[in-house]
Structures are given as structure tokens and as C-alpha cells.
């Protein structure tokens, strides 16, 4: 039942996004300490640490929960580490929530941090013929920008989207991110600047595609009883966490595990595509629908993908995303602001931190603490993304 699994968000914190090349643990400690201070807690109060793994940062990245606990100072907390590619932060949050709801702990710290290489994120080195990410790069030549471009081309073919529509997503998000002190890029961008940027993967240009960044985010969550005992009567609450996997029949795909959203109509597959099902599960658990949302944070790896998310989380019918954008409905002051934080367009991608950064933004918005990017009167927010190899990520927060 909605409400039975709710947990309280007591504190949130971030290390600003950028490109410094330092150890990811440094970033995570800044975010963790900010979240603890925001919650009014000491490190010794934390009973469980849930870390989002970062596989590019060696063994400490693989055991992120213990790495962060050690950096803060061993105090006996239980730990866990979660890897789900871009969904790692949501999976780590889901792990912490399960511990709290099951009664194994009262308060938990969830941390994600990353140090990324320059350029797009390539798979780890070596011959990895059982790794679909490696196969995508080595056999198909499908780097991440190529993958984003294929989705953009699909959108153009199906719905008549244009490069000018894609550029407008970047323009909107750059205006939002201008007001975010944690954003890496805080500069308004014009349509002309997007159009003049280098072509990376037709039809997407450099300013259509997110950068890779260093950064960190942390969230302190607790049971509702623990929050009330500390005098927090009306906290932001996590009403749902969705980490669903696809339901596509692998037997219809000749290359193993190369399914896509377009497979949804192939023999026996469900009516909902993968991304639609991510949000649908969260709505079901929260007892809410897209009509209840005041804002959304979506994973804009590219400008075209943001438009896809409008439809996949139910903000409009398929083919109507461009109208939503052109009418200003998805901008601050519009009917349903999308990415008031500035999104990846302004932050760049720090993989295990990203879903938690979205939760931080929801918390600030629902508390009325977002400053010049505040969505007026916001009480319900959703954040969503997708991790490589079938990892869902959607969180619904309410106040």
C-alpha cells in the first residue's frame, strides 16, 4: 500500500560537478558530510552505509560502501555496495530503504561519487566478449554518442523532431543550470551556439550531448519514526523507488542482449517499453500518476533523450514532447518543469552519483530551498534514468 514503505529524507549534500581528476573518495566525503550536517546528525549516528559503485576507480570503487565508511572513520556501521551503471545511485538508495523498512536499521547514509575519464565513457579494457557494453563498442562501433544519435534519428523519423527542437532542450536547461551552484556549466546557451558546435553523431552536435564529470551526491534517509523522534514532523519522503528490468523476450534478438525500447512490439513483449515500465512501477508504488507531478528530473544524456523521457514518464502522449517544449510547459514557470537543476546538460555525467543528485534536487525543490530555480509550490517530484544492461531507476518524492 502507498505509504507503507515510505522513508524520510533527513539530509542531502553534493560536491559540485567539475573536472579535477582527484580521488573519487574526496568528492564523496564532501557530499556525505554536507548531507549529515543537513540532517543534523553525527557520523556515529549512522547505522548503515550504502555506496554506489564506480568500477573505473579500482578496488575502492568496487567496494564503495566500505570505502566511504573507512574514509569517514570506522564506527561499526553495516555497509553495502551497489552497481547498476547509471542507476547505481537509485539501487544504493533502494538497498538502504529495504534495510530501514525491514527494521534492520533506523538511519542510513547513501553516497555516490565518481572520477571520470576525458571524453565518452568507454568500456573497461581487455577482451570482454561476454560484456554487452564491450560488444556494443567493439562489434557495432556504437559509442555512447552514436547510441544517443540513433534515438534522436528514431525520434525524427517517428515524430518529425528537428535539430532545432533538440537545441531548444539545451537552451532551456542552460537557463535552469545558471542558478545551480553545484552545476559545472553555468552559462546560457543560444540556439545558434548549439547549431554551430561540432557535429559528433548526426544529428547531434557537441552541445546536444552531456559531458563526463567528476562529482558526488549523498542522501541521509531514515524511518518515519526516527524522523519524528528527532522533531522532523514534515520531511520530504521517498514514496517509491523503481529498479525494474526489461521484459523483452531475448529469443527474438539475434545478437545476445541487444534489445532496445523499439522491441516492445515484438512477439509476446509487454505493451510498455522498458523506460515506460520504470516510471509505471514507481507510480504504482507511490499511488500517484504523472498528473500529480510538480517537477521531474530526467536523464538527459542527450537533448533528444530528454524529449523521449517526457513521453515515457507520461507527461504527454507519444509525439507531443516537442509541443510541450515549444509551449514552455517544461521550463521553469511552465506546467511541469523538467530538469530545473539544469540536468546533465549543465552537470555532465558522474555515473554512481547521478541518481542521487536527482534526489538531492527533488529534496531542495520540495523543501522550497532551490533559490532562483525553485518550482513554486512543489510537493511531488519524480526523477528517472536508465542504467546500462537493463537497470531501471526512478524515485518519487513527496512532501
C-alpha positions in Angstrom: 0.0 0.0 0.0 1.2 3.6 -0.7 2.9 5.0 2.4 3.7 1.6 3.9 7.3 1.8 2.6 7.9 5.5 2.9 11.2 6.7 4.4 12.2 10.2 5.3 14.9 12.3 3.6 16.7 13.9 6.6 19.6 15.4 4.7 21.2 15.9 1.3 24.6 17.0 0.1 26.7 17.4 -3.0 30.2 18.0 -4.2 30.0 20.4 -7.1 30.4 18.8 -10.5 33.6 19.6 -12.5 36.8 18.0 -13.9 39.6 17.8 -11.4 40.8 14.3 -11.6 41.1 13.8 -7.9 40.2 10.6 -6.0 36.5 10.0 -6.0 36.5 9.4 -2.3 37.4 13.1 -1.7 34.2 14.1 -3.5 32.1 11.5 -1.7 33.3 12.8 1.7 32.3 16.4 0.9 28.8 15.2 -0.1 28.5 12.9 2.8 29.5 15.5 5.4 27.1 18.0 3.8 24.2 15.5 4.0 25.0 14.7 7.6 25.1 18.4 8.6 21.9 19.0 6.7 20.3 16.1 8.7 21.7 17.4 12.0 23.4 14.1 12.6 26.9 13.0 13.5 28.7 10.2 11.6 28.4 8.0 14.7 24.6 8.1 14.4 24.6 6.4 11.0 23.8 2.6 11.2 24.1 1.7 7.5 26.2 3.0 4.6 25.1 2.2 1.1 27.6 3.1 -1.6 27.1 3.4 -5.4 30.0 1.6 -7.1 32.3 3.2 -9.6 34.1 0.5 -11.5 36.6 2.8 -13.2 38.2 3.7 -9.9 39.8 0.4 -8.9 39.1 -1.8 -6.0 38.0 1.1 -3.7 35.3 1.9 -6.3 34.0 -1.7 -6.3 33.6 -1.7 -2.5 32.3 1.9 -2.3 30.2 1.4 0.8 33.2 0.2 2.8 35.4 2.8 1.2 33.2 5.7 2.3 32.8 4.2 5.8 36.5 3.9 6.2 37.1 7.4 5.0 34.6 8.8 7.5 36.2 6.6 10.2 35.3 3.0 11.2 32.5 3.1 13.7 30.8 -0.2 13.2 28.1 0.7 10.6 26.9 -2.0 8.3 27.8 -1.5 4.6 26.7 -2.5 1.2 27.8 -1.6 -2.4 25.6 -1.4 -5.4 26.4 -1.3 -9.1 23.8 -0.7 -11.8 25.7 1.6 -14.2 23.8 5.0 -14.4 21.1 3.6 -12.0 23.7 2.8 -9.3 22.6 5.6 -7.0 18.9 4.6 -7.1 19.9 0.9 -6.4 22.0 2.0 -3.5 19.0 4.1 -2.2 16.8 1.1 -2.7 19.2 -1.1 -0.6 19.1 1.5 2.2 15.3 1.7 2.1 15.0 -2.1 2.3 17.2 -2.1 5.4 15.0 0.6 7.1 11.6 -0.8 6.1 12.7 -4.3 7.3 13.6 -2.8 10.6 17.3 -3.7 10.4 18.3 0.0 10.9 16.8 3.4 11.6 19.1 5.7 9.7 21.3 5.2 6.6 23.8 7.2 4.5 23.7 6.7 0.8 26.7 8.0 -1.2 27.7 8.0 -4.9 30.9 9.6 -6.3 32.9 9.4 -9.5 36.1 10.5 -11.2 35.6 10.1 -15.0 38.0 10.0 -18.0 38.1 12.7 -20.6 35.7 12.0 -23.5 32.9 9.5 -23.7 32.7 6.6 -21.3 34.3 3.5 -23.0 34.1 0.0 -21.5 36.9 -1.2 -19.4 40.0 -2.6 -21.1 40.6 -6.2 -22.2 38.8 -8.8 -24.3 35.3 -9.0 -22.7 33.2 -11.0 -25.2 30.5 -11.7 -22.6 30.1 -8.0 -21.9 27.3 -6.4 -24.0 28.8 -2.9 -23.4 32.2 -4.1 -24.8 30.4 -5.8 -27.7 28.4 -2.7 -28.5 31.6 -0.7 -28.8 33.9 -3.3 -30.5 31.4 -5.1 -32.8 28.9 -2.3 -33.7 31.1 0.7 -33.2 28.3 2.2 -31.1 29.9 4.6 -28.8 27.6 6.4 -26.4 27.1 9.4 -28.7 26.3 7.0 -31.5 23.7 5.3 -29.3 22.2 8.7 -28.4 22.1 9.7 -32.1 20.2 6.6 -33.1 17.5 7.5 -30.6 17.4 11.1 -32.0 17.1 9.8 -35.6 14.3 7.5 -34.4 12.5 10.5 -33.0 12.9 12.5 -36.2 11.6 9.6 -38.3 8.6 8.8 -36.0 7.5 12.3 -34.9 9.1 14.9 -37.1 11.5 16.2 -34.5 14.2 18.6 -35.8 17.7 19.6 -34.7 16.2 22.9 -33.7 13.9 21.1 -31.3 16.9 19.3 -29.8 18.7 22.6 -29.4 15.8 24.1 -27.5 16.3 21.4 -24.8 19.9 22.6 -24.3 18.8 26.2 -24.3 16.1 25.5 -21.6 18.4 23.5 -19.4 21.2 26.0 -19.6 18.9 28.7 -18.3 17.9 26.4 -15.4 21.5 25.5 -14.5 22.6 29.1 -14.5 21.1 29.2 -11.0 22.6 26.0 -9.6 25.8 26.4 -7.6 26.6 22.7 -8.0 26.4 22.8 -11.8 29.6 22.5 -13.8 28.4 24.7 -16.7 26.6 27.9 -15.6 26.2 29.8 -18.9 23.2 30.4 -21.1 23.4 28.8 -24.5 21.6 30.0 -27.6 20.1 28.0 -30.5 22.8 29.4 -32.7 25.6 28.2 -30.4 24.2 24.7 -30.4 23.9 24.7 -34.2 27.5 26.0 -34.6 29.0 23.4 -32.3 30.8 20.4 -33.9 28.8 17.6 -35.3 29.5 14.5 -33.2 27.0 11.8 -34.3 24.4 13.0 -36.8 22.1 14.7 -35.9 23.6 15.5 -32.5 26.2 18.2 -32.0 28.6 18.7 -29.2 26.2 20.8 -27.2 23.5 18.3 -27.6 25.5 15.7 -25.7 26.4 15.7 -22.0 30.0 15.8 -20.8 31.6 13.3 -18.4 32.3 14.9 -15.0 33.7 14.4 -11.5 31.1 14.8 -8.7 29.3 13.3 -5.8 26.0 13.3 -4.0 24.7 11.9 -0.7 21.4 11.4 1.0 20.6 10.6 4.6 17.4 8.6 5.0 15.6 7.2 8.0 12.4 5.6 9.2 9.5 7.9 9.7 9.5 7.1 13.4 13.2 8.1 13.7 12.4 11.4 11.9 9.5 12.2 14.2 11.6 11.3 17.3 14.1 14.0 16.1 11.3 16.5 15.8 11.1 16.4 12.0 7.3 16.4 11.5 7.1 17.0 7.8 10.1 15.7 6.0 10.5 15.0 2.3 9.5 11.4 1.9 10.6 8.8 -0.6 7.3 7.4 -1.7 8.6 4.9 -4.3 11.8 3.5 -5.8 11.7 1.6 -9.0 14.6 -0.5 -10.2 12.8 -2.7 -12.7 14.5 -4.7 -15.5 13.1 -5.1 -19.1 10.7 -7.8 -20.0 11.7 -8.3 -23.6 12.0 -11.8 -25.0 15.7 -12.3 -25.7 14.8 -15.1 -28.2 13.7 -12.6 -30.8 17.1 -10.7 -30.8 19.8 -12.3 -32.9 22.6 -10.6 -31.1 22.5 -11.5 -27.4 21.2 -8.8 -25.1 21.0 -6.1 -27.7 17.3 -5.3 -27.0 16.0 -1.8 -27.2 12.8 0.1 -26.4 11.7 -0.5 -30.0 11.5 -4.2 -29.2 8.3 -3.6 -27.2 6.1 -4.6 -30.1 7.8 -7.8 -31.0 6.0 -11.1 -30.4 5.0 -11.6 -26.8 6.6 -8.4 -25.4 4.7 -6.2 -23.0 2.7 -3.2 -24.1 5.1 -0.9 -22.1 8.7 -0.4 -23.3 11.5 -0.5 -20.7 11.6 3.2 -19.9 7.8 3.4 -19.6 7.8 0.5 -17.2 10.4 2.1 -15.0 8.1 5.0 -14.3 4.9 2.9 -14.2 6.3 0.8 -11.4 7.1 3.9 -9.4 3.7 5.5 -10.0 2.0 2.3 -8.9 4.0 2.0 -5.7 3.5 5.7 -4.8 -0.2 5.6 -5.6 0.3 8.6 -7.9 0.3 9.4 -11.6 2.0 11.9 -13.9 -0.8 14.3 -13.4 0.3 14.7 -9.7 3.8 15.8 -10.6 5.1 19.3 -9.9 8.5 18.7 -11.5 10.7 16.0 -13.0 14.4 15.3 -13.2 15.2 13.1 -16.2 18.4 11.7 -17.5 19.3 14.0 -20.5 22.4 12.2 -21.7 21.4 14.0 -24.9 18.8 16.6 -25.8 16.9 14.1 -27.9 16.7 11.6 -25.0 15.1 14.3 -22.7 12.2 14.6 -25.2 11.8 10.8 -25.1 11.5 10.9 -21.3 8.6 13.4 -21.5 6.5 10.7 -23.1 8.0 7.7 -21.2 7.1 9.2 -17.8 3.6 10.2 -19.0 3.9 13.9 -19.3 2.4 13.8 -22.8 1.3 11.4 -25.5 3.9 10.0 -27.9 4.9 12.6 -30.4 3.8 15.5 -28.2 7.1 16.2 -26.5 8.2 18.8 -28.9 4.9 20.7 -28.4 5.4 20.5 -24.6 8.9 22.0 -25.1 7.9 24.7 -27.6 5.0 25.8 -25.4 7.3 26.4 -22.4 5.5 23.7 -20.3 8.7 22.0 -19.4 10.6 25.2 -18.4 10.6 26.9 -15.0 7.3 28.7 -14.7 5.6 26.1 -17.0 3.1 23.4 -16.3 5.6 20.7 -15.4 9.2 21.9 -15.2 11.7 19.3 -16.3 15.3 19.4 -15.1 15.1 22.6 -13.1 18.6 21.6 -11.8 20.0 22.1 -15.3 20.2 18.3 -15.8 23.2 16.6 -17.4 23.4 19.4 -19.9 24.8 21.6 -17.0 26.3 18.9 -14.8 27.8 16.2 -17.0 27.7 12.6 -16.1 29.2 11.2 -12.9 27.7 7.8 -13.1 27.1 6.4 -9.5 26.3 9.9 -8.2 23.7 10.9 -10.8 20.6 9.3 -9.5 21.4 10.6 -6.0 22.0 14.1 -7.4 18.5 13.9 -8.8 17.1 13.0 -5.4 19.0 15.9 -3.9 17.3 18.3 -6.3 13.9 16.9 -5.5 14.6 17.4 -1.8 15.7 21.0 -2.3 12.7 21.7 -4.5 10.1 20.1 -2.2 11.6 22.0 0.8 11.4 25.3 -1.1 15.2 25.7 -0.9 16.1 25.8 -4.6 16.5 29.6 -4.9 16.1 31.1 -8.3 15.3 27.7 -9.9 12.5 27.0 -7.4 9.4 25.4 -8.7 6.6 27.3 -6.9 4.6 25.2 -4.5 6.2 21.9 -5.4 5.0 18.9 -3.3 5.6 15.9 -5.6 8.6 15.2 -7.8 10.0 12.3 -9.8 13.5 11.6 -11.0 14.3 8.9 -13.6 17.1 7.4 -15.5 18.3 4.1 -17.0 21.4 2.1 -16.3 23.2 0.0 -18.9 22.3 -3.6 -19.2 18.7 -3.3 -18.0 18.8 -1.3 -14.8 15.8 0.9 -14.0 16.0 4.0 -11.9 13.0 6.0 -10.7 12.3 7.8 -7.4 9.2 9.6 -6.4 9.5 12.1 -3.6 6.6 13.9 -1.8 6.1 16.4 0.9 
